[in-house]
Amino acid sequence: MRLDPAAAVRDFQAAAQDARDLSAGLTELQFQWRPAPEKWSIGECLDHLNTAWGVLSRFDRRIAEGRSRGLSGAGPFRAGLLGGLYIRSIEPPVRLRLPSPKLYRPRPDLRLEEVLPRFLQLQEQLQRRVEESQGLDLARLRLSSPVTRRFKMSLIEWFAFLAAHQRRHLWQARRVREHESFPAG
């Protein structure tokens, strides 16, 4: 699997537009509505994605480290075997359902006016990190997972993973909005 930083920027821009389109005209009731007690609302899907704010400082440290070590390189980059499998496994449509770690579970009853702007700002920040990493060998800069230190991926794999993860949960949120019992305005 070949990964390109420019594609990551486009993916983050597309996620922002998708979230805007998905949330357009929603009432708070619709934003918080769940198709079943164990299923997430549109708001919960977006709030779960907002937990990625926690990785930005880790990206910043790796980018600074890459600059100080002179790790230059140009993409596209190749994903490693495990990183590529991980990225592909979370793409929609969802085939493999995994419970979200406690740290990344969404908060209930969130307001659209809080969650959506935070998500849109996150997309800008993710794009900024990709742009700041230009010229670095993104395949050599590795970060461990916030969930388990044993699992590591390169910075370019993390960018691709976050983009795929967002597509997964925006797809999930779209399915909520298209649900036959979705409340009318």
N, C-alpha and C positions, 0 to 999 in steps of 0.2 A: 504494500500500500504506500503510495507516494503522497506526501503531505506538503502543502504549499502555504506559507504565511499569508499570501494575498487571498487565498481561499478562506482562511480563518477570518480575516477581516470581513469578507463578503458574508460569511455565515453569521457573524455577530450583527451585522447590519440587517440581514434578513430576519434574524430572531427579533430584533427591535420592531421591525415593521409587522411581523407576524403577531406579536403581542399587542401592538396598537390595533390591528385589524380585529383580532380576537376579542378585545375589550371594548371596542367601539359600541357605544349605546347601551352598555350593560347597566342594569340597576345593581345596587348592593346585594339585593336578594339573589339575583342571577349570578353575581360574582362569587357568592358564598354557597350556592346551591350544590349539593352532592347528589349524584345519581343513586347512591346507596350509602349506608353508614360507613362502610369500609373503604369507599372510594373517595378520591380527592375532588374538591371543587376547583374551579378555574383559579380562584385566589390562592388555594393551597399549592397548586402546580407552580404558579409564578413565585410564591414565597419560597418554595423548595429550591427553585433555581437561584433565588437571591442569596442562598447560603454560599454561593461561589465568591461573594465578597471576601470571605475568609482566606482565599488563596492568593489574592492580589499581592499582599506583602511578601509572600513566598516567591512569587514570580519576580517581584522587584529585586529581591536578594540574588536570585539566580542570574538575572540579566546583568546586574552590577558585577557579580562574580565573573561572568563570561567576558565582560568588557575588561576587567582587571587582569584576567588571565590571557587576554588576546585570542579568545576562541572564535575566530572568524570563519564564516562559511556562508554559502548561498544555497537557497532551496531550489527546487523542491527537495525534501528530505524523505528518507525511507522510514516507515514505522517498523519497530521491532515486531517480532512474532507475537509476543504477549500483548503489547500495546495495540497492535492492529486488530487482534482478536477482540480485545476489550472494547475498542471503539466500535467495531462492526456489531458487536453483540447488543449494543444499546440503541442502535438506530431503529426508528419506527419503520413499519408497524412492529409493535412489541411482541416478541415471541418468548422472551425469557423475563419473567417477573421476579424481582428480588426485593426483599423488604429494605426500606431506606434505613440506614443507621440512625440511631436516636438523635445524634448531633445534627442531622440533616432533615429531620421531620418538620413539616410546615406547622406554623401556628394557626389555630382556628380563628374564625371570625375577623379576618383582616379586611381592611377597607381598600377598595380599588384605588382611592386617591393616595394611599401610602405605598401600596405594593407595585403598581405599574410604574410610577416615576423612578422608584428604586431599581426596578428591572432595567428600564431604559438607560439609567445612569451606569449600571453595571456593564451594559453592552458597550458604552462609550469607553469605559475604563479597560475592558478587555481588548478593544481595538487599539487603545493607546499602548497597552503592553506588547501587542504584536508589533506595532510600529516601532516601539522603543527597542525591540529585539532585532530589528533589521541589521543584517550584516554579521550576525552571530551564528555559530554552528548550533542550531537549535536541537539537533539530534544528540549532541554531547552534553548539553545542560540537562541534568536529570534531577527529578524531584520525587520524593516518596509521597505516598498517598496520605492525606490527613487521617484516614481511617486506620491504616496499618502501615507501619514503616517498612515492612518487608516488600511491599509492592511499589515499584518505581517505574516512572515513565519519563521520557524526554519532554522538554518544554513544548516542542511542536506536537507531540502526542497529547499533552495536556490541553493545548489549544483545540485540537481536533476532538478530543473527548468532550470538552465543555460544549462545543458546538453540537455534537451528536446528542449529548445529554439534553440540551435545550430543545432540539428537534423532537426528541422523545416526549418530553413533558408538554411542549406546545401542542403536539399531536394529541396527547391525552386530554389536554384542556379543550381542544377543538371537538373531541368526541363528547365531552360534557355538554358543550354548547349545542351540539347536533342531536343530543339525546331526545328521544320522543317525549319524555316527561319534563323537559327543560321548561321552567316557568316563563310565561309570557311577561313582557315588560311590566 
